[in-house]
Amino acid sequence: MPPFSVVSDRDGLPRIILTEPCGSSAEILLYGGQVVSWKNERREELLFMSSKAVHKAPKAIRGGLPICFPQFGNLGSLERHGFARNRMWEIDSSPSPLSPANNQSTVDLILKSTEEDLRTWPRSFELRLRISLSAGKLTLIPRVRNTDNKAFAFTFAIRNYLSVSDISEVRVEGLETLDYFDNLMKRERFTEQADAITFDGEIDRVYLSTPTKIAIIDHEKKRTFVLRKEGLPDAAVWNPWDKKAKALPDFGDDEYKTMLCIDSAATESQIILKPCEEWRGRQELSTVSSSYCSGQLDPRKVLYGFN
């Protein structure tokens, strides 16, 4: 019996359901290869999905965990954040071997270059994505293989639309003292001065050379997301706040209050692959209960205390 089931949602899109014995679940669309739901054992939704999200091509779906390839951002003639997030993927029937996924529910997806893609980005590739669910943890392992006869370069990101209780009560630890590009200031480079990132207005930044672990602390829910990543050295932080939210057609006017994007990215330096070479990244999202000391989570416990 496969470790997942496939159903069709109300929009007719194939939807993969992952479950694990403790009761948590994840749902993935073949459209975009996108995780659109991740619920814990208490059936609480951990990901943000806009009530106005469009689930039809050629639109990308606003929420969940979109895959940005072959670019993250808005450069050149390619569509913003690349085309991988609005293409139909397939279930990979013969995935390359990876380390065993013990006690995990796993699905492997694949996206290959099409004639349409080759017209806008003339590089032949295979993009594979392993999605694994275990108790309290969701793991994504993307891999890009160059199947072309010449080298090519790309940037990559996993957007993480996280569900939070109140953005004004959220703090992010692990990015302090780092340099970042501020997209609201024409990508000017700054150094983070705050002890932790808190939110009282629009933010659109890319932090550079970030640690492998970042903590997103939701004070009201007493819950912390722990983001661990490998091969994805940068981290984008985004919330549109009120004015931008009202200007986005696929985003509810007040939904900025209950979401935060903390993205795993490789964007400052392009990844270059020679023919037949493969790049591999890894991201783990987990949740832990927050513990407080003078209103602050002990960052050493979250950032360094978990294996």
C-alpha positions as CSV (number, residue, x, y, z in Angstrom):
1,M,0.0,0.0,0.0
2,P,1.5,3.4,-0.9
3,P,2.3,5.8,1.9
4,F,-0.1,8.3,0.5
5,S,-3.5,8.6,-1.2
6,V,-4.6,10.7,-4.3
7,V,-7.9,12.4,-4.5
8,S,-9.4,15.1,-6.7
9,D,-10.3,18.4,-5.0
10,R,-13.3,20.6,-5.7
11,D,-11.3,22.3,-8.5
12,G,-10.6,18.9,-10.1
13,L,-6.9,19.1,-9.2
14,P,-5.1,15.9,-8.1
15,R,-4.4,16.2,-4.4
16,I,-2.0,13.9,-2.5
17,I,-2.8,13.2,1.2
18,L,0.0,12.2,3.6
19,T,-0.9,11.0,7.1
20,E,1.1,9.6,10.0
21,P,0.2,7.5,13.1
22,C,0.2,10.4,15.5
23,G,-2.6,12.1,13.5
24,S,-0.9,14.9,11.6
25,S,-1.5,15.3,7.9
26,A,-0.3,17.1,4.8
27,E,-1.9,17.8,1.4
28,I,0.0,18.4,-1.8
29,L,-1.2,19.5,-5.2
30,L,0.4,18.2,-8.3
31,Y,-0.3,21.7,-9.7
32,G,2.9,23.5,-8.6
33,G,4.1,20.5,-6.6
34,Q,2.8,22.6,-3.7
35,V,2.0,21.7,-0.1
36,V,-1.2,23.5,0.6
37,S,-2.0,22.1,4.1
38,W,-0.1,20.8,7.1
39,K,-2.1,20.0,10.2
40,N,-0.7,18.8,13.5
41,E,-2.1,15.9,15.6
42,R,-4.8,18.2,17.0
43,R,-5.9,19.0,13.5
44,E,-4.7,22.6,13.7
45,E,-3.7,24.1,10.4
46,L,-0.1,25.3,10.5
47,L,0.1,26.8,7.0
48,F,-1.6,30.0,5.7
49,M,-3.7,29.8,2.6
50,S,-5.5,32.9,1.4
51,S,-9.3,32.7,1.1
52,K,-8.9,34.4,-2.3
53,A,-6.2,32.1,-3.6
54,V,-6.7,31.1,-7.3
55,H,-6.4,27.4,-8.0
56,K,-6.3,27.6,-11.8
57,A,-3.4,27.9,-14.3
58,P,-1.6,30.1,-15.0
59,K,-1.9,31.6,-11.6
60,A,0.3,30.6,-8.7
61,I,-1.5,29.6,-5.5
62,R,-1.3,32.2,-2.7
63,G,-0.3,30.2,0.4
64,G,1.2,26.9,1.5
65,L,4.7,26.0,0.4
66,P,5.3,27.1,-3.3
67,I,8.5,26.1,-5.1
68,C,10.3,29.0,-6.8
69,F,12.5,27.8,-9.7
70,P,14.4,28.6,-11.9
71,Q,14.4,32.0,-10.2
72,F,13.4,33.6,-6.9
73,G,12.4,37.2,-7.5
74,N,11.5,39.2,-10.6
75,L,14.5,39.2,-13.0
76,G,14.7,39.1,-16.8
77,S,11.9,37.8,-19.0
78,L,10.8,34.9,-16.8
79,E,7.7,35.2,-14.7
80,R,8.1,36.2,-11.1
81,H,9.5,33.5,-8.9
82,G,9.8,31.2,-12.0
83,F,7.4,28.7,-13.5
84,A,7.7,25.6,-11.3
85,R,4.9,26.8,-9.0
86,N,2.3,27.0,-11.8
87,R,3.1,23.8,-13.8
88,M,1.6,20.3,-13.4
89,W,4.1,18.0,-11.7
90,E,4.0,14.2,-11.7
91,I,4.4,11.5,-9.1
92,D,7.9,10.2,-9.5
93,S,7.6,6.5,-10.1
94,S,11.3,5.8,-9.9
95,P,12.8,8.3,-7.5
96,S,16.6,8.3,-7.0
97,P,17.6,6.7,-3.7
98,L,17.8,8.9,-0.7
99,S,18.4,8.1,2.9
100,P,15.6,5.9,4.4
101,A,12.5,7.8,5.6
102,N,11.8,5.9,8.8
103,N,8.4,6.4,10.4
104,Q,7.5,8.9,7.7
105,S,4.8,9.2,5.1
106,T,6.5,10.2,1.9
107,V,5.8,11.1,-1.7
108,D,8.3,11.9,-4.5
109,L,7.3,14.4,-7.3
110,I,9.1,15.4,-10.5
111,L,8.9,18.3,-12.9
112,K,10.8,18.1,-16.3
113,S,11.4,20.8,-18.8
114,T,8.7,21.1,-21.5
115,E,8.8,22.6,-25.0
116,E,6.9,25.6,-23.6
117,D,9.5,26.1,-20.8
118,L,12.4,25.7,-23.2
119,R,11.1,28.6,-25.2
120,T,11.4,30.9,-22.3
121,W,14.2,29.2,-20.4
122,P,16.2,27.1,-22.9
123,R,17.8,24.7,-20.4
124,S,16.9,21.0,-20.0
125,F,16.4,19.9,-16.4
126,E,14.7,17.6,-13.9
127,L,13.4,19.0,-10.7
128,R,12.6,16.4,-8.0
129,L,10.9,17.0,-4.7
130,R,10.6,14.6,-1.8
131,I,7.9,15.5,0.8
132,S,8.0,13.6,4.0
133,L,5.6,13.9,7.0
134,S,6.4,12.6,10.5
135,A,5.1,13.5,14.0
136,G,5.6,17.3,14.3
137,K,7.8,17.6,11.3
138,L,7.4,18.3,7.5
139,T,10.5,17.8,5.4
140,L,11.1,18.9,1.8
141,I,14.1,17.7,-0.2
142,P,14.4,19.4,-3.6
143,R,16.9,18.3,-6.2
144,V,17.8,19.9,-9.6
145,R,19.6,17.8,-12.3
146,N,21.1,19.3,-15.4
147,T,20.0,17.2,-18.3
148,D,21.3,19.7,-20.8
149,N,24.5,19.6,-22.8
150,K,25.8,22.8,-21.3
151,A,26.0,24.4,-17.9
152,F,23.2,26.5,-16.5
153,A,22.6,28.7,-13.5
154,F,19.5,29.3,-11.4
155,T,18.2,30.5,-8.1
156,F,15.7,28.6,-5.9
157,A,13.4,29.1,-2.9
158,I,10.8,27.3,-0.9
159,R,8.2,29.9,0.2
160,N,6.8,29.1,3.6
161,Y,3.5,30.8,4.3
162,L,3.1,30.1,8.0
163,S,-0.2,30.6,9.9
164,V,0.2,32.8,13.0
165,S,-2.2,34.1,15.5
166,D,-1.3,37.8,15.3
167,I,1.6,39.1,13.3
168,S,2.2,41.9,15.8
169,E,2.9,39.2,18.5
170,V,5.4,37.2,16.4
171,R,9.2,37.4,16.7
172,V,11.9,35.8,14.5
173,E,15.2,34.8,16.1
174,G,18.3,33.7,14.3
175,L,18.7,36.5,11.8
176,E,20.1,39.2,14.1
177,T,23.4,40.9,13.1
178,L,23.0,39.6,9.5
179,D,23.1,41.6,6.3
180,Y,20.0,41.8,4.2
181,F,18.6,43.3,1.0
182,D,15.6,45.5,1.5
183,N,13.2,45.1,-1.5
184,L,11.2,48.1,-0.2
185,M,14.4,50.2,-0.5
186,K,15.4,49.2,-4.0
187,R,17.4,46.2,-2.7
188,E,19.7,48.4,-0.7
189,R,21.9,46.4,1.7
190,F,21.6,46.8,5.4
191,T,22.7,45.0,8.6
192,E,20.1,43.8,11.1
193,Q,20.4,45.8,14.3
194,A,17.5,44.3,16.3
195,D,17.9,41.4,18.8
196,A,15.0,39.8,17.0
197,I,12.7,40.7,14.1
198,T,9.2,41.9,15.1
199,F,6.5,43.3,12.9
200,D,4.7,46.6,12.8
201,G,4.5,47.3,9.0
202,E,5.3,45.9,5.6
203,I,8.5,43.9,5.3
204,D,10.2,42.4,2.2
205,R,13.8,41.4,2.9
206,V,16.3,38.8,1.9
207,Y,18.7,37.9,4.7
208,L,22.1,36.6,3.6
209,S,24.3,33.7,4.8
210,T,21.7,32.7,7.4
211,P,22.2,30.0,10.0
212,T,20.8,26.5,9.4
213,K,18.1,27.1,12.1
214,I,15.6,29.9,12.5
215,A,12.9,30.2,15.1
216,I,9.5,31.8,14.5
217,I,7.9,32.4,17.8
218,D,4.1,32.9,18.1
219,H,3.5,34.3,21.5
220,E,-0.3,34.1,21.5
221,K,-0.3,30.4,20.5
222,K,2.7,29.6,22.6
223,R,4.1,27.8,19.6
224,T,7.4,28.1,17.8
225,F,8.1,27.0,14.2
226,V,11.7,25.8,13.9
227,L,13.0,26.1,10.3
228,R,16.1,24.0,9.5
229,K,17.7,24.2,6.1
230,E,20.7,23.0,4.1
231,G,21.9,24.1,0.7
232,L,19.6,27.2,1.0
233,P,21.8,29.8,2.6
234,D,19.5,32.8,2.4
235,A,16.1,33.6,4.1
236,A,13.4,35.9,2.8
237,V,11.0,37.5,5.2
238,W,7.7,38.9,3.8
239,N,4.4,40.4,5.1
240,P,2.5,42.8,2.9
241,W,0.7,44.6,5.7
242,D,-2.6,46.5,5.1
243,K,-2.0,48.6,2.0
244,K,-0.3,46.0,0.0
245,A,-2.8,43.3,1.1
246,K,-5.6,45.4,-0.3
247,A,-3.8,45.8,-3.6
248,L,-3.3,42.0,-4.1
249,P,-6.2,40.4,-5.9
250,D,-5.6,37.0,-4.5
251,F,-5.1,38.1,-0.9
252,G,-7.7,39.0,1.7
253,D,-7.6,42.6,3.0
254,D,-7.0,41.6,6.7
255,E,-5.2,38.3,6.1
256,Y,-1.8,39.8,6.6
257,K,-2.6,39.7,10.3
258,T,-2.5,35.9,10.4
259,M,0.4,35.0,8.1
260,L,4.2,35.3,7.8
261,C,6.5,34.2,5.0
262,I,9.9,33.0,6.1
263,D,11.5,31.4,3.0
264,S,14.4,29.1,2.5
265,A,16.3,30.4,-0.5
266,A,19.5,30.3,-2.6
267,T,19.3,33.7,-4.3
268,E,22.3,35.9,-3.6
269,S,24.6,33.6,-5.5
270,Q,23.4,31.6,-8.4
271,I,23.7,27.8,-8.3
272,I,25.7,26.6,-11.4
273,L,25.3,23.1,-12.6
274,K,27.4,21.4,-15.3
275,P,25.8,18.7,-17.5
276,C,24.7,15.7,-15.5
277,E,25.4,17.5,-12.2
278,E,22.8,17.7,-9.4
279,W,22.1,20.2,-6.7
280,R,20.3,19.2,-3.5
281,G,18.6,21.2,-0.8
282,R,16.8,20.3,2.4
283,Q,14.2,22.0,4.6
284,E,12.6,20.8,7.8
285,L,9.7,22.6,9.4
286,S,8.8,21.5,13.0
287,T,6.8,23.0,15.8
288,V,7.6,23.0,19.5
289,S,5.8,24.6,22.5
290,S,7.3,27.9,23.4
291,S,8.8,28.4,26.9
292,Y,9.3,31.9,28.3
293,C,11.7,33.7,30.5
294,S,10.9,37.4,30.9
295,G,8.6,37.1,27.9
296,Q,11.4,35.7,25.6
297,L,12.0,32.3,24.3
298,D,15.4,30.9,25.1
299,P,16.9,31.0,21.6
300,R,19.7,28.6,22.6
301,K,17.1,25.9,23.3
302,V,15.3,26.4,19.9
303,L,18.2,27.2,17.7
304,Y,20.8,24.8,19.0
305,G,19.1,22.4,21.4
306,F,17.3,20.2,18.9
307,N,18.9,17.4,16.9
